[in-house]
Amino acid sequence: MNVSKNELIEKIETARVRLNASIDAGEDYEEIYRRSVELDGLIEQYIVSGF
């Protein structure tokens, strides 16, 4: 998957906002965990890409 640095940053920011909203809304643990794993994956992709 070839994603530009800016696209990846946007995806990370969007995932972070969703995660924070889930936490603030007191959503189920499973949903918060899923969003956290999604964010972690995007951050890992950013690091591995060497940006």
mmJSON file of the N, C-alpha and C atoms, coordinates in Angstrom:
{"data_MODEL":{"atom_site":{
"group_PDB":["ATOM","ATOM","ATOM","ATOM","ATOM","ATOM","ATOM","ATOM","ATOM","ATOM","ATOM","ATOM","ATOM","ATOM","ATOM","ATOM","ATOM","ATOM","ATOM","ATOM","ATOM","ATOM","ATOM","ATOM","ATOM","ATOM","ATOM","ATOM","ATOM","ATOM","ATOM","ATOM","ATOM","ATOM","ATOM","ATOM","ATOM","ATOM","ATOM","ATOM","ATOM","ATOM","ATOM","ATOM","ATOM","ATOM","ATOM","ATOM","ATOM","ATOM","ATOM","ATOM","ATOM","ATOM","ATOM","ATOM","ATOM","ATOM","ATOM","ATOM","ATOM","ATOM","ATOM","ATOM","ATOM","ATOM","ATOM","ATOM","ATOM","ATOM","ATOM","ATOM","ATOM","ATOM","ATOM","ATOM","ATOM","ATOM","ATOM","ATOM","ATOM","ATOM","ATOM","ATOM","ATOM","ATOM","ATOM","ATOM","ATOM","ATOM","ATOM","ATOM","ATOM","ATOM","ATOM","ATOM","ATOM","ATOM","ATOM","ATOM","ATOM","ATOM","ATOM","ATOM","ATOM","ATOM","ATOM","ATOM","ATOM","ATOM","ATOM","ATOM","ATOM","ATOM","ATOM","ATOM","ATOM","ATOM","ATOM","ATOM","ATOM","ATOM","ATOM","ATOM","ATOM","ATOM","ATOM","ATOM","ATOM","ATOM","ATOM","ATOM","ATOM","ATOM","ATOM","ATOM","ATOM","ATOM","ATOM","ATOM","ATOM","ATOM","ATOM","ATOM","ATOM","ATOM","ATOM","ATOM","ATOM","ATOM","ATOM","ATOM","ATOM"],
"id":[1,2,3,4,5,6,7,8,9,10,11,12,13,14,15,16,17,18,19,20,21,22,23,24,25,26,27,28,29,30,31,32,33,34,35,36,37,38,39,40,41,42,43,44,45,46,47,48,49,50,51,52,53,54,55,56,57,58,59,60,61,62,63,64,65,66,67,68,69,70,71,72,73,74,75,76,77,78,79,80,81,82,83,84,85,86,87,88,89,90,91,92,93,94,95,96,97,98,99,100,101,102,103,104,105,106,107,108,109,110,111,112,113,114,115,116,117,118,119,120,121,122,123,124,125,126,127,128,129,130,131,132,133,134,135,136,137,138,139,140,141,142,143,144,145,146,147,148,149,150,151,152,153],
"type_symbol":["N","C","C","N","C","C","N","C","C","N","C","C","N","C","C","N","C","C","N","C","C","N","C","C","N","C","C","N","C","C","N","C","C","N","C","C","N","C","C","N","C","C","N","C","C","N","C","C","N","C","C","N","C","C","N","C","C","N","C","C","N","C","C","N","C","C","N","C","C","N","C","C","N","C","C","N","C","C","N","C","C","N","C","C","N","C","C","N","C","C","N","C","C","N","C","C","N","C","C","N","C","C","N","C","C","N","C","C","N","C","C","N","C","C","N","C","C","N","C","C","N","C","C","N","C","C","N","C","C","N","C","C","N","C","C","N","C","C","N","C","C","N","C","C","N","C","C","N","C","C","N","C","C"],
"label_atom_id":["N","CA","C","N","CA","C","N","CA","C","N","CA","C","N","CA","C","N","CA","C","N","CA","C","N","CA","C","N","CA","C","N","CA","C","N","CA","C","N","CA","C","N","CA","C","N","CA","C","N","CA","C","N","CA","C","N","CA","C","N","CA","C","N","CA","C","N","CA","C","N","CA","C","N","CA","C","N","CA","C","N","CA","C","N","CA","C","N","CA","C","N","CA","C","N","CA","C","N","CA","C","N","CA","C","N","CA","C","N","CA","C","N","CA","C","N","CA","C","N","CA","C","N","CA","C","N","CA","C","N","CA","C","N","CA","C","N","CA","C","N","CA","C","N","CA","C","N","CA","C","N","CA","C","N","CA","C","N","CA","C","N","CA","C","N","CA","C","N","CA","C","N","CA","C","N","CA","C"],
"label_alt_id":[null,null,null,null,null,null,null,null,null,null,null,null,null,null,null,null,null,null,null,null,null,null,null,null,null,null,null,null,null,null,null,null,null,null,null,null,null,null,null,null,null,null,null,null,null,null,null,null,null,null,null,null,null,null,null,null,null,null,null,null,null,null,null,null,null,null,null,null,null,null,null,null,null,null,null,null,null,null,null,null,null,null,null,null,null,null,null,null,null,null,null,null,null,null,null,null,null,null,null,null,null,null,null,null,null,null,null,null,null,null,null,null,null,null,null,null,null,null,null,null,null,null,null,null,null,null,null,null,null,null,null,null,null,null,null,null,null,null,null,null,null,null,null,null,null,null,null,null,null,null,null,null,null],
"label_comp_id":["MET","MET","MET","ASN","ASN","ASN","VAL","VAL","VAL","SER","SER","SER","LYS","LYS","LYS","ASN","ASN","ASN","GLU","GLU","GLU","LEU","LEU","LEU","ILE","ILE","ILE","GLU","GLU","GLU","LYS","LYS","LYS","ILE","ILE","ILE","GLU","GLU","GLU","THR","THR","THR","ALA","ALA","ALA","ARG","ARG","ARG","VAL","VAL","VAL","ARG","ARG","ARG","LEU","LEU","LEU","ASN","ASN","ASN","ALA","ALA","ALA","SER","SER","SER","ILE","ILE","ILE","ASP","ASP","ASP","ALA","ALA","ALA","GLY","GLY","GLY","GLU","GLU","GLU","ASP","ASP","ASP","TYR","TYR","TYR","GLU","GLU","GLU","GLU","GLU","GLU","ILE","ILE","ILE","TYR","TYR","TYR","ARG","ARG","ARG","ARG","ARG","ARG","SER","SER","SER","VAL","VAL","VAL","GLU","GLU","GLU","LEU","LEU","LEU","ASP","ASP","ASP","GLY","GLY","GLY","LEU","LEU","LEU","ILE","ILE","ILE","GLU","GLU","GLU","GLN","GLN","GLN","TYR","TYR","TYR","ILE","ILE","ILE","VAL","VAL","VAL","SER","SER","SER","GLY","GLY","GLY","PHE","PHE","PHE"],
"label_asym_id":["A","A","A","A","A","A","A","A","A","A","A","A","A","A","A","A","A","A","A","A","A","A","A","A","A","A","A","A","A","A","A","A","A","A","A","A","A","A","A","A","A","A","A","A","A","A","A","A","A","A","A","A","A","A","A","A","A","A","A","A","A","A","A","A","A","A","A","A","A","A","A","A","A","A","A","A","A","A","A","A","A","A","A","A","A","A","A","A","A","A","A","A","A","A","A","A","A","A","A","A","A","A","A","A","A","A","A","A","A","A","A","A","A","A","A","A","A","A","A","A","A","A","A","A","A","A","A","A","A","A","A","A","A","A","A","A","A","A","A","A","A","A","A","A","A","A","A","A","A","A","A","A","A"],
"label_entity_id":["1","1","1","1","1","1","1","1","1","1","1","1","1","1","1","1","1","1","1","1","1","1","1","1","1","1","1","1","1","1","1","1","1","1","1","1","1","1","1","1","1","1","1","1","1","1","1","1","1","1","1","1","1","1","1","1","1","1","1","1","1","1","1","1","1","1","1","1","1","1","1","1","1","1","1","1","1","1","1","1","1","1","1","1","1","1","1","1","1","1","1","1","1","1","1","1","1","1","1","1","1","1","1","1","1","1","1","1","1","1","1","1","1","1","1","1","1","1","1","1","1","1","1","1","1","1","1","1","1","1","1","1","1","1","1","1","1","1","1","1","1","1","1","1","1","1","1","1","1","1","1","1","1"],
"label_seq_id":[1,1,1,2,2,2,3,3,3,4,4,4,5,5,5,6,6,6,7,7,7,8,8,8,9,9,9,10,10,10,11,11,11,12,12,12,13,13,13,14,14,14,15,15,15,16,16,16,17,17,17,18,18,18,19,19,19,20,20,20,21,21,21,22,22,22,23,23,23,24,24,24,25,25,25,26,26,26,27,27,27,28,28,28,29,29,29,30,30,30,31,31,31,32,32,32,33,33,33,34,34,34,35,35,35,36,36,36,37,37,37,38,38,38,39,39,39,40,40,40,41,41,41,42,42,42,43,43,43,44,44,44,45,45,45,46,46,46,47,47,47,48,48,48,49,49,49,50,50,50,51,51,51],
"pdbx_PDB_ins_code":[null,null,null,null,null,null,null,null,null,null,null,null,null,null,null,null,null,null,null,null,null,null,null,null,null,null,null,null,null,null,null,null,null,null,null,null,null,null,null,null,null,null,null,null,null,null,null,null,null,null,null,null,null,null,null,null,null,null,null,null,null,null,null,null,null,null,null,null,null,null,null,null,null,null,null,null,null,null,null,null,null,null,null,null,null,null,null,null,null,null,null,null,null,null,null,null,null,null,null,null,null,null,null,null,null,null,null,null,null,null,null,null,null,null,null,null,null,null,null,null,null,null,null,null,null,null,null,null,null,null,null,null,null,null,null,null,null,null,null,null,null,null,null,null,null,null,null,null,null,null,null,null,null],
"Cartn_x":[0.854,0.0,0.89,0.762,1.566,0.731,0.961,0.213,1.2,0.81,1.704,1.753,2.781,2.961,1.751,1.273,0.139,-1.142,-1.36,-2.541,-2.493,-1.324,-1.166,-1.372,-0.847,-1.05,-2.535,-3.246,-4.693,-5.433,-5.056,-5.686,-5.413,-4.191,-3.833,-4.652,-4.735,-5.487,-6.968,-7.536,-8.947,-9.172,-8.278,-8.399,-8.25,-7.359,-7.164,-8.425,-9.038,-10.259,-11.378,-11.502,-12.533,-12.304,-11.054,-10.732,-11.079,-10.654,-10.958,-12.46,-13.203,-14.655,-15.282,-14.77,-15.281,-15.038,-13.846,-13.51,-14.391,-14.512,-15.325,-16.789,-17.29,-18.692,-18.94,-17.877,-18.024,-18.504,-18.078,-18.489,-17.942,-18.45,-18.036,-16.541,-15.979,-14.554,-14.127,-14.934,-14.576,-14.403,-15.268,-15.188,-13.961,-13.715,-12.532,-11.269,-11.244,-10.082,-9.863,-10.937,-10.842,-10.265,-10.746,-10.248,-8.787,-8.418,-7.045,-6.096,-6.508,-5.7,-5.564,-6.639,-6.6,-5.568,-5.604,-4.662,-3.236,-3.03,-1.692,-1.148,-2.005,-1.588,-1.155,-1.891,-1.538,-0.22,-0.038,1.216,2.376,2.175,3.219,3.567,2.546,2.771,3.585,3.296,4.015,5.497,5.74,7.119,7.893,7.266,7.927,8.234,7.391,7.592,8.777,9.246,10.412,10.132,8.88,8.521,9.021],
"Cartn_y":[-1.181,0.0,1.231,2.026,3.224,4.446,4.99,6.139,7.274,8.478,9.613,9.975,10.698,11.121,11.913,12.856,13.689,12.877,11.902,11.043,10.233,9.728,8.923,9.772,10.972,11.884,12.185,12.408,12.664,11.461,10.258,9.047,8.878,9.155,9.057,10.052,11.277,12.304,11.935,11.442,11.034,9.889,8.905,7.768,8.224,9.171,9.687,10.393,11.188,11.903,10.902,9.865,8.838,8.112,7.771,7.079,7.959,9.201,10.106,10.281,10.375,10.522,9.276,8.104,6.859,6.815,7.228,7.242,8.245,9.448,10.492,10.099,9.353,8.942,7.712,7.105,5.92,4.706,4.593,3.454,2.156,1.045,-0.275,-0.462,-1.268,-1.565,-2.088,-2.97,-3.568,-2.506,-1.518,-0.453,0.429,0.775,1.577,0.808,-0.472,-1.306,-1.375,-1.568,-1.654,-0.367,0.756,2.049,2.265,1.808,1.927,1.095,-0.116,-0.988,-0.368,0.22,0.884,2.021,2.845,3.957,3.445,2.427,1.844,1.35,0.727,0.228,1.349,2.452,3.594,4.227,4.324,4.883,3.969,2.671,1.722,1.873,2.018,2.203,3.478,4.528,5.784,5.59,4.9,4.684,3.815,2.723,1.807,2.493,3.425,4.143,5.09,5.369,6.219,7.705,8.087,9.514,10.259],
"Cartn_z":[0.0,0.0,0.0,-1.016,-1.157,-0.797,0.367,0.853,1.086,0.663,0.875,2.356,2.711,4.102,4.576,3.768,4.171,4.329,3.43,3.544,4.836,5.144,6.349,7.604,7.599,8.735,8.913,7.817,7.898,8.473,8.034,8.546,10.037,10.454,11.87,12.684,12.215,12.946,13.038,11.948,11.956,12.941,12.924,13.838,15.289,15.542,16.897,17.4,16.533,16.905,17.203,16.362,16.594,17.912,18.196,19.444,20.643,20.605,21.715,21.903,20.807,20.893,21.518,21.161,21.739,23.237,23.639,25.066,25.797,25.247,25.885,25.987,24.987,24.974,25.845,26.345,27.19,26.425,25.172,24.356,24.937,24.409,24.866,24.699,25.572,25.545,24.175,23.585,22.303,21.215,21.206,20.207,20.452,21.693,22.024,21.662,21.977,21.662,20.149,19.384,17.927,17.349,17.841,17.355,17.766,18.942,19.412,18.541,18.208,17.355,15.961,15.464,14.159,14.178,15.217,15.34,15.466,16.278,16.426,15.091,14.291,12.992,12.057,12.084,11.245,11.695,13.001,13.527,13.161,13.275,12.888,11.41,10.572,9.141,8.885,9.632,9.496,9.855,10.954,11.415,10.424,9.982,9.059,7.731,7.33,6.072,6.143,7.341,7.515,7.382,7.607,7.498,8.673],
"occupancy":[1.0,1.0,1.0,1.0,1.0,1.0,1.0,1.0,1.0,1.0,1.0,1.0,1.0,1.0,1.0,1.0,1.0,1.0,1.0,1.0,1.0,1.0,1.0,1.0,1.0,1.0,1.0,1.0,1.0,1.0,1.0,1.0,1.0,1.0,1.0,1.0,1.0,1.0,1.0,1.0,1.0,1.0,1.0,1.0,1.0,1.0,1.0,1.0,1.0,1.0,1.0,1.0,1.0,1.0,1.0,1.0,1.0,1.0,1.0,1.0,1.0,1.0,1.0,1.0,1.0,1.0,1.0,1.0,1.0,1.0,1.0,1.0,1.0,1.0,1.0,1.0,1.0,1.0,1.0,1.0,1.0,1.0,1.0,1.0,1.0,1.0,1.0,1.0,1.0,1.0,1.0,1.0,1.0,1.0,1.0,1.0,1.0,1.0,1.0,1.0,1.0,1.0,1.0,1.0,1.0,1.0,1.0,1.0,1.0,1.0,1.0,1.0,1.0,1.0,1.0,1.0,1.0,1.0,1.0,1.0,1.0,1.0,1.0,1.0,1.0,1.0,1.0,1.0,1.0,1.0,1.0,1.0,1.0,1.0,1.0,1.0,1.0,1.0,1.0,1.0,1.0,1.0,1.0,1.0,1.0,1.0,1.0,1.0,1.0,1.0,1.0,1.0,1.0],
"B_iso_or_equiv":[0.0,0.0,0.0,0.0,0.0,0.0,0.0,0.0,0.0,0.0,0.0,0.0,0.0,0.0,0.0,0.0,0.0,0.0,0.0,0.0,0.0,0.0,0.0,0.0,0.0,0.0,0.0,0.0,0.0,0.0,0.0,0.0,0.0,0.0,0.0,0.0,0.0,0.0,0.0,0.0,0.0,0.0,0.0,0.0,0.0,0.0,0.0,0.0,0.0,0.0,0.0,0.0,0.0,0.0,0.0,0.0,0.0,0.0,0.0,0.0,0.0,0.0,0.0,0.0,0.0,0.0,0.0,0.0,0.0,0.0,0.0,0.0,0.0,0.0,0.0,0.0,0.0,0.0,0.0,0.0,0.0,0.0,0.0,0.0,0.0,0.0,0.0,0.0,0.0,0.0,0.0,0.0,0.0,0.0,0.0,0.0,0.0,0.0,0.0,0.0,0.0,0.0,0.0,0.0,0.0,0.0,0.0,0.0,0.0,0.0,0.0,0.0,0.0,0.0,0.0,0.0,0.0,0.0,0.0,0.0,0.0,0.0,0.0,0.0,0.0,0.0,0.0,0.0,0.0,0.0,0.0,0.0,0.0,0.0,0.0,0.0,0.0,0.0,0.0,0.0,0.0,0.0,0.0,0.0,0.0,0.0,0.0,0.0,0.0,0.0,0.0,0.0,0.0],
"pdbx_formal_charge":[null,null,null,null,null,null,null,null,null,null,null,null,null,null,null,null,null,null,null,null,null,null,null,null,null,null,null,null,null,null,null,null,null,null,null,null,null,null,null,null,null,null,null,null,null,null,null,null,null,null,null,null,null,null,null,null,null,null,null,null,null,null,null,null,null,null,null,null,null,null,null,null,null,null,null,null,null,null,null,null,null,null,null,null,null,null,null,null,null,null,null,null,null,null,null,null,null,null,null,null,null,null,null,null,null,null,null,null,null,null,null,null,null,null,null,null,null,null,null,null,null,null,null,null,null,null,null,null,null,null,null,null,null,null,null,null,null,null,null,null,null,null,null,null,null,null,null,null,null,null,null,null,null],
"auth_seq_id":[1,1,1,2,2,2,3,3,3,4,4,4,5,5,5,6,6,6,7,7,7,8,8,8,9,9,9,10,10,10,11,11,11,12,12,12,13,13,13,14,14,14,15,15,15,16,16,16,17,17,17,18,18,18,19,19,19,20,20,20,21,21,21,22,22,22,23,23,23,24,24,24,25,25,25,26,26,26,27,27,27,28,28,28,29,29,29,30,30,30,31,31,31,32,32,32,33,33,33,34,34,34,35,35,35,36,36,36,37,37,37,38,38,38,39,39,39,40,40,40,41,41,41,42,42,42,43,43,43,44,44,44,45,45,45,46,46,46,47,47,47,48,48,48,49,49,49,50,50,50,51,51,51],
"auth_comp_id":["MET","MET","MET","ASN","ASN","ASN","VAL","VAL","VAL","SER","SER","SER","LYS","LYS","LYS","ASN","ASN","ASN","GLU","GLU","GLU","LEU","LEU","LEU","ILE","ILE","ILE","GLU","GLU","GLU","LYS","LYS","LYS","ILE","ILE","ILE","GLU","GLU","GLU","THR","THR","THR","ALA","ALA","ALA","ARG","ARG","ARG","VAL","VAL","VAL","ARG","ARG","ARG","LEU","LEU","LEU","ASN","ASN","ASN","ALA","ALA","ALA","SER","SER","SER","ILE","ILE","ILE","ASP","ASP","ASP","ALA","ALA","ALA","GLY","GLY","GLY","GLU","GLU","GLU","ASP","ASP","ASP","TYR","TYR","TYR","GLU","GLU","GLU","GLU","GLU","GLU","ILE","ILE","ILE","TYR","TYR","TYR","ARG","ARG","ARG","ARG","ARG","ARG","SER","SER","SER","VAL","VAL","VAL","GLU","GLU","GLU","LEU","LEU","LEU","ASP","ASP","ASP","GLY","GLY","GLY","LEU","LEU","LEU","ILE","ILE","ILE","GLU","GLU","GLU","GLN","GLN","GLN","TYR","TYR","TYR","ILE","ILE","ILE","VAL","VAL","VAL","SER","SER","SER","GLY","GLY","GLY","PHE","PHE","PHE"],
"auth_asym_id":["A","A","A","A","A","A","A","A","A","A","A","A","A","A","A","A","A","A","A","A","A","A","A","A","A","A","A","A","A","A","A","A","A","A","A","A","A","A","A","A","A","A","A","A","A","A","A","A","A","A","A","A","A","A","A","A","A","A","A","A","A","A","A","A","A","A","A","A","A","A","A","A","A","A","A","A","A","A","A","A","A","A","A","A","A","A","A","A","A","A","A","A","A","A","A","A","A","A","A","A","A","A","A","A","A","A","A","A","A","A","A","A","A","A","A","A","A","A","A","A","A","A","A","A","A","A","A","A","A","A","A","A","A","A","A","A","A","A","A","A","A","A","A","A","A","A","A","A","A","A","A","A","A"],
"auth_atom_id":["N","CA","C","N","CA","C","N","CA","C","N","CA","C","N","CA","C","N","CA","C","N","CA","C","N","CA","C","N","CA","C","N","CA","C","N","CA","C","N","CA","C","N","CA","C","N","CA","C","N","CA","C","N","CA","C","N","CA","C","N","CA","C","N","CA","C","N","CA","C","N","CA","C","N","CA","C","N","CA","C","N","CA","C","N","CA","C","N","CA","C","N","CA","C","N","CA","C","N","CA","C","N","CA","C","N","CA","C","N","CA","C","N","CA","C","N","CA","C","N","CA","C","N","CA","C","N","CA","C","N","CA","C","N","CA","C","N","CA","C","N","CA","C","N","CA","C","N","CA","C","N","CA","C","N","CA","C","N","CA","C","N","CA","C","N","CA","C","N","CA","C","N","CA","C","N","CA","C"],
"pdbx_PDB_model_num":[1,1,1,1,1,1,1,1,1,1,1,1,1,1,1,1,1,1,1,1,1,1,1,1,1,1,1,1,1,1,1,1,1,1,1,1,1,1,1,1,1,1,1,1,1,1,1,1,1,1,1,1,1,1,1,1,1,1,1,1,1,1,1,1,1,1,1,1,1,1,1,1,1,1,1,1,1,1,1,1,1,1,1,1,1,1,1,1,1,1,1,1,1,1,1,1,1,1,1,1,1,1,1,1,1,1,1,1,1,1,1,1,1,1,1,1,1,1,1,1,1,1,1,1,1,1,1,1,1,1,1,1,1,1,1,1,1,1,1,1,1,1,1,1,1,1,1,1,1,1,1,1,1]
}}}
